């Protein structure tokens, strides 16, 4: 009996498609193309992403599980709007997770992992010099993820990933102010120095302060936007 060799790959493609769509939508939310409160128009997004409604709706479910969109019964989905109180709580939690990651990373990181973070850091500096925020931010996120991974605590890594997904758009926006962005770059250089010295206490404090500065920059930016709207 003959079987079609294309069927298994087609099944895999269908499974992967909604994951790829979800990732594209995450990026659009993070970079502000889909702002908080935006209704996700299925027809428009299907045309934009060149997909059918089925993988798009599956992607909506993935993003809802991540806390990035709200599913509306019989009305599609919309990008989540976070209250100031929720933002405060998320950054407070993320600051603690970043601090713990840094402290443990200083105890457990390998020289190869440190060299990889150094390489990412220098690439990130080049993006900062060009004011290329999307690529800068992608490298920035990889650095933070690498520090978290080198802590070698799977429960910490899982919790970190879940909370971090909810604030990616906020962390991205915190760099809109060029002075604050420049400060963040200086803090990253200090992070690398502390990590190279395996100074867990110093890296813990730098990471916690880094998140606090991100939070403060974001709140100031949101307040400016509200004043303009008013």
HELIX and SHEET records of a PDB file:
HELIX    1   1 UNK A    7  UNK A   30  1                                  24    
HELIX    2   2 UNK A   42  UNK A   49  1                                   8    
HELIX    3   3 UNK A   53  UNK A   65  1                                  13    
HELIX    4   4 UNK A   84  UNK A  108  1                                  25    
HELIX    5   5 UNK A  111  UNK A  129  1                                  19    
HELIX    6   6 UNK A  133  UNK A  150  1                                  18    
HELIX    7   7 UNK A  154  UNK A  173  1                                  20    
HELIX    8   8 UNK A  178  UNK A  196  1                                  19    
HELIX    9   9 UNK A  200  UNK A  229  1                                  30    
SHEET    1   A 2 UNK A  69  UNK A  72  0                                        
SHEET    2   A 2 UNK A  76  UNK A  79 -1                                        
END                                                                             
